[in-house]
């Protein structure tokens, strides 16, 4: 009898439902507060002083909004394709995006660095560890920028205010917060899902008289220490509160516990925290693996292991691939892997999808594997936390993929420190804040400092997150084009917005656990489309309305996943437990998952006929299919 058969599944499901119900908030995403009013200063840049400069009045071939991984990789691929005139526009003081802002103590990637850090082969860099720290990731961003000369025309500490398509000139006119007014033939946007910090909407939050900051604007001048791990010695006489126990809290809380006089961790929902299994990358690994093309091979293998196939090997071998591996083992149930792979390949050749029986088997396998894994994770809490009550409160009662899984070998043992107090709010959150501290469970906790590990506006619409709108052909705004939900071709192109490219996961490889893979893939498409247009003298390119509509229809065939299920505990992946409307359903990824999208778009690129796109010749109103010569 398997261990899953010994579990009382009905009792576990009942526990999951009760814990979920405690956390449901009728206001959904409205429960959070934007960085406005008193908190506007939280959005400032503590890392780089503002440098005065004259407004820019010129023209570039390609302008990209955002100097995070999206802007860097797209810029790199354009430079490789011969497009030299590239400009990145960034609200921060330098490149790095998320990794420029997030310098909190303990920050590191939670996907293996060999597949997370893009352009490793191109820049000749090998990560120091399987999961590298934030400073090393930021250094790699800076390495990419230097290698490809992406700082040459960059505009830092600059926010875009206006983007308008000029039909007569076939260019985008761009205006910024620094008085810039210039044009670009092509426009790219990569503001990212972790772009705008948010705060919990706690009554009285603005009244606190002590020190407070969001983790993405960590104040080392107050805490002491630095992002490289130096001790935060200025906290030795301070009482510190942390609100939030998601991925950020799991990383920074153990570091705060080392130096704070007292540390109060306010928890609404515990994270599932599995082992990290980090290790150094040594010369032996490099000799065995770093052959030409190795990074793409590793990225593809990770996607295969996370998908519905049965790969012959697991190169990355981490907590993410373990989830899928467990499901496959349950589904195979004694069938030799070689035979199962043969069956999968045969069904693909015959054009047959999974049968109803196999779909049910997958669902059962997923449920069994998930129950077993979550029991292991809860048992891990008991093994590492000495106080029984604290341990019980740190246990996650939901399916592992309901919230982003966390991996740490420091988080749970930190609660054994005598200066640590877990304030579990039984799903309710902090009740209110006053000048001197926080109230939870009817108890007042006086503190000197509040750290908000409350995340980003993941579910906000594009205009709220980016701070700008696009005005395309005939004066149509992107907000109008997307009024009833996201509409793109491949998640990248928008009809009525010529020469514009949106680098995002939605309607692409959404829910890919390794986000940079989606960026790298989109960058390949952008470079191919732009270089084709430039080589043939085309003035503009955009998708047809029919192609865009067909892509949206394909996306809507996606039946969704556990991640967005209303059965999950509330979080940003399921619209805070409210479920997804038709509008949000359109933001799903390819129905074949990340692996299905990457295979589709690779075949599209390989075909070379740019199906669904229309290229416009130099003369106004003349169009040509992708394979045609320029109309004279």
Residue, then its C-alpha position, 0 to 999 in steps of 0.5 A: x500500500x502506498x503512503x498516499x493511500x494511508x492518508x486521510x484525504x477527506x480530512x486533509x481536504x476539509x482542513x484545506x477548505x477551512x483554512x482557505x475560508x479564514x483568509x477570504x477577503x471580499x475586497x480581493x486585490x483592493x485590500x492592498x495599498x499603493x505607494x501613494x501619499x505618505x508612502x510615495x517616498x517608498x518608491x524612491x531610489x536609495x541606490x543611485x543619486x539622480x544625475x542632471x542631464x539635458x532632455x533628449x531630442x533625437x531618433x533611435x531604431x529601437x527603444x525599450x522601456x525597462x532595463x531589467x532582464x527583458x530589456x537587457x536580453x532583447x537589447x542583446x539579441x538586437x545587437x547580435x542581429x545587427x540593430x546597433x541603435x538601441x536605447x533602454x529607458x529605466x526608472x531606476x538608476x541603472x540596469x537590473x530591474x527587479x534585481x536593482x531594486x530588491x537588495x534586501x538581506x538574503x535575496x537570491x533566485x529560487x530557480x537554478x542559476x544555470x537556467x535563471x541567468x540569461x546569456x551565460x554562454x554569450x558572456x562567458x560566465x558560470x554562476x558561483x552556486x546553484x542558487x546565487x545571491x541577489x548581488x551576483x544576479x545584479x552583477x550579471x545584469x551589469x555584465x550583459x549591459x557592458x558586453x552589449x553596450x546597452x548603457x551607451x544611449x540609456x536613459x536612467x531615472x526616467x519614466x515614460x509619460x507618453x507613447x504615440x504612434x505617428x502614422x505619417x512618419x511610421x515611428x513612435x513618439x516618446x515623452x518622459x518625466x525628464x522632458x525627453x521628446x524623441x522618436x523610435x521606429x520600434x518600441x519594446x516594453x518589459x516592465x515585468x510582473x514584479x514592478x510596483x510594490x504594494x503595502x497591506x491596507x491596514x487601518x492606521x498604517x500611515x500613523x506609525x511614527x517609527x521607521x518603516x520601509x518595503x523590502x524592495x527599498x531596504x534601508x541599510x543606513x538604518x539597519x546596518x549591513x549590506x546585500x552581500x551579507x554583512x551583519x545588520x548591527x544597527x538593529x542590536x537595540x531595535x524591536x523589528x516587525x516583519x509583515x509578510x511570510x511569502x518568498x521575500x519574508x522567507x529569505x529576509x527573516x533569518x537574516x534579521x533574526x541574527x541581529x535584531x534585539x527582538x523580531x516579531x513575524x506577523x503571519x496571515x498564511x504560512x509558506x510551504x518551505x522545502x529544502x534548498x539543497x544549494x551547492x557551489x558550481x565547481x570546475x568538475x561541473x563545468x567540464x562535464x556540462x558547459x559544452x556549446x549550447x548547454x544553457x538552451x539544453x538545460x532550459x529546454x530540459x527544465x521545461x520538459x520536466x515541468x511539462x506533461x512528457x516523460x523526459x529521460x533525464x532531469x538536468x536541473x534536479x530541483x524542488x520544481x522538477x521534483x513536483x512533476x517527477x512525483x506526479x509522473x511516478x504516481x501516473x506510471x504506477x509500475x509502467x517502465x519509463x521507456x514504455x511510457x515514453x513510447x506511448x506518449x510519442x505514439x499518441x503524438x504521432x497519431x495526433x491523439x491527445x490524452x484520453x479521458x481515462x489518462x486525464x483522470x489518471x493525471x488528476x489522481x496522480x497529481x493529488x496523491x503526489x501533492x498530498x504526500x509532498x505537503x505531508x513531508x513539508x509539514x513534517x519538516x516543520x516539526x523536525x526543525x522547529x522546537x516549540x510545538x505551537x510555533x511549529x503548528x502555526x508554520x504548517x501550510x495547509x494547501x496544495x503546494x502550487x497554490x502559492x509560490x513554493x519556497x525553498x530554504x534551509x535557514x527559515x524554519x530553524x530561525x524560529x528557534x532563536x530566543x529573540x524570535x516571535x511568530x505572531x500567527x493571525x489565524x488568517x486575519x492579518x494585522x488588525x491595525x497600526x498605531x504610532x508605536x506598533x501593531x495590533x494582532x489577536x487583540x494584543x499590542x506589539x510595540x516596535x521600532x521598525x516595520x518591514x513590509x514584505x508584502x510583494x508587488x501588484x501582480x494582478x494590477x492592469x498594465x496601465x496601473x503597473x507601467x504608469x503609461x498607456x500606448x496610443x496606436x493607430x487612429x488614436x486607439x489606446x492600449x487600455x481600450x484595446x484591452x478593455x475586455x481582456x488581453x488581446x495579442x498574437x503570441x503574447x507579443x504583438x498587438x493589432x493596431x500598435x505597429x512596431x510594438x512588442x510586449x515582453x510578458x508571460x501572459x498569452x505566452x509561456x505563462x506560469x513558467x517557473x523559470x520566467x527568464x526562459x520566456x524572456x529569452x524566447x520572446x527576444x529571439x522572436x523580436x530580433x528575427x522580426x525586426x531584422x527581417x523588416x530592416x533587411x527588406x526596408x519595411x516601415x512597420x509590422x503588426x499582427x492582423x486582427x484575425x490572427x490576434x483573435x485566433x490566438x485569443x481563442x486558442x488561449x481560452x481553450x486553456x482549462x486553467x490549472x490548480x495555480x489559479x483555482x478558487x480551491x486554493x488559499x487566497x493569493x496573487x495567483x488566484x486573484x486573492x481567492x476571487x477566481x478569474x473572470x473572462x478578462x483574467x482567463x485571457x491572460x492565461x498561457x498556451x493550453x500546452x503549457x510552457x513547453x507547448x508554447x515554446x515548441x509552437x513559437x520555435x516552429x513559427x520562427x523556423x517556418x520563416x513566413x511570419x504567419x499572422x504578421x503584416x509588413x508595411x512598405x515604405x509607401x503609406x498604405x502599401x502592405x506586403x506579406x512577410x516573404x514579399x520584396x519591398x514595394x517600390 
